[in-house]
Amino acid sequence: MRETWVIGAASNRFGKMKESGREAATEVGLAAIESAGIEPRQIGHTFVANAFGVAEHQAHVGPLINTGLGIPEVPSVTIESACSSSSAALHEAYVHVAGGFCDFALVVGAEKLSHLDTLAATSYFAIGADYPFEAKNGATFPGLYATLANVYQHTYRTTPEMFGSIAVKNHANAALNPHAHFQKAITMETYLGSPMIASPLRLYDCCPFSDGAAAVVVAAKEAVPHPVREPLVVRASARAGSIADMHDRPDLLGLPAARAAGAAAFRQAKMGPEDIDFAEVHDCFTIAEALALEDLGIFPKGAAARASLDGATARDGKFPVNPSGGLKAKGHPVSATGASQVVEIFEQFNGLAGGRSVPHAEVALAHNVGATGGSCSVHIFSRR
């Protein structure tokens, strides 16, 4: 296996796009290639993440993006793994490059749902769960994650302010992120005064529907003698799955796929949680951030929400989490989310994060979940 780097990255601003998902993917793909200091013709394979292309009446989007990039002859594959689609695509790119099948690969994720009404968009999201047993019976993702939050609160006797501190922290970070959907801080009073969506989850516990696109260039170290930017060394690329239906799982105090993928990533990297300087984790709801940090072993069971309230996960805290603003405030354009986490790490390591910079960071982790944990990807990156 060859040493593999991320040498370029780009994202548009998440929110509501005028352009199509395909156009946005082409734009950020070109920007990522440019930031890597290479030419499109050097790309040997493209991995496109697009879960809901049918919402734009477009499948098989990879060849269309490649044509826009000027490399129509390059093979492509479109990958769907719900919200973890572009992290799954990154894993495939890593395997291809590390395994010697190509020297350069492009990963791009894009999604557009803003042209749909709320009911239609919610319905598209819901099919990432088990349609006959969950979605068809009214179990949307706010309801499913509210179930996890209720179990967590009942077991660990948490307060609303603990979940609220996660939302407040992530909005503060997103206010400093030009890529973010929401670029405005909120107060605890704003959080507590927001309407209940699915008890105990309030409006500000929930990520938004976002359009957006993000891309990264993966390369073999031996093919890049003089990188134009500080590369991310891929120390680990791990994926795992679990029982998709929550009602069949042995417990609801975490996501089995996240625990398995995290453990595999730490084994690959020959590292432990104590070696990570900051993390981008999948916080589609505030409860998801707390569960992620406990599944990864960053905090003990039942301690992550309290740690957030104490400031441990702030940018200047003991363990910074989601300096980008996370899905909660940066936004969640489904198939672009995993790649955007890597964009954040790339910008952090290259001095491009501005006021949200995490000082002296050498190692970072990205954790991306599909649906309620039927799939999960964990990547670990370091400086050279």
Phi, psi and omega in degrees: 000127181278149173297133188236137183239157161259118188248354179204152182201149178202153178212150168268182176277129178285151180149245179237117183264143170280322182283166177285165176300320180296318179294317180296320179297319179295318181298311182288331175299314177297319180295321178294319179297318178297318180294335178281347180076026179237178178255151178307325182297344179279345179292128181263343181197143174242140178239112187253127176259123181201098185281325189237038177302332180296340176294339174253014180059039182218115170249179177051051189279341183305308180299329178291319178293316178301321178298318177296330178280351181084018181229058185296339182278349183284135179293148178220160174216139177261129187244132176237119174218046183053225185291346180260021186300313184283339171287324173296321177296320177298320178299316180295321177297317178301314180299317181295315183286312180297327181277356176086013180281336173202161180269330181225135176225145177252131173248126178222134176238139180210149178207142173220122179226000188292342179281355179264155173284169186300317181297317180294316180297317178299322179295320176298314179301318187295335181286356171288342174270189179279109186298308183297323188261339182243291186300317182296337180261015173092008182273088174281172182295323173303320179292319180294315179287333173295327175298315177298319181294322178296317178298317181297312181297318181295320184284318188251004176054050179278166179248160177303327181297333179292312174295322179300324181295330177292315179296314181298316180298315184289326174293323177297320178292316181296331179299341180256008186246112181294345177275351193281147174295308179254117181245048182216129179288155174234162177257168176297325179297320178297315179301309185292336180270359181281154185292152176284132179260308175209104189310129010264016184276124176268177180306316184278004169275347191252139175286160179272163162287127180228147163270157175166168179212145178213151183212150174222152177252126180254135185216154172282136179308318185293343180268357184231078183295331183224080180297142182278343176227166177295115181283157169267121175279124180280104181275334180202143173220105187230144177227152177208161177234175176204176175306127186288319184279125181298327184289348178260358182278149182291332175207163183241022180262048181142175181247116182304321181296324179292319178297318182291315180294320178297315180298318179295320180295317179295324176295315180300315184282349186055045181226173174230174179306329182292345181271350183273132181270327173200165183220146166254113183240161186280101183244058177303331171223157183301324178300328182294325178294315180299314180296320180300314183294330177279321176299325181278352180082012178290319176232152177295163178304131178082001187255343189292317181295319177295322179297323178296315179299328180278357178090007184293334184258007176290167182302326180257017181271186181299321181217094182298135181231131178054057175298342177288339190108349177065180176300327184304318185233327173296324179118166184223082175275049176039272188286350176266349190297310182299316179296324181293330175299321180288325173303316179299315180296319178299316180292322177300314184285344181252015176067029184251008186268356176058228185290349179262013183298140172261111186292144172062025180282131180242334183224135181223156182235142174239130185232122187224126187249144172259123180059232178261024175111015174296335174216155179206141175238138175230126176239144176237133182234151174220166168289168177296000000 
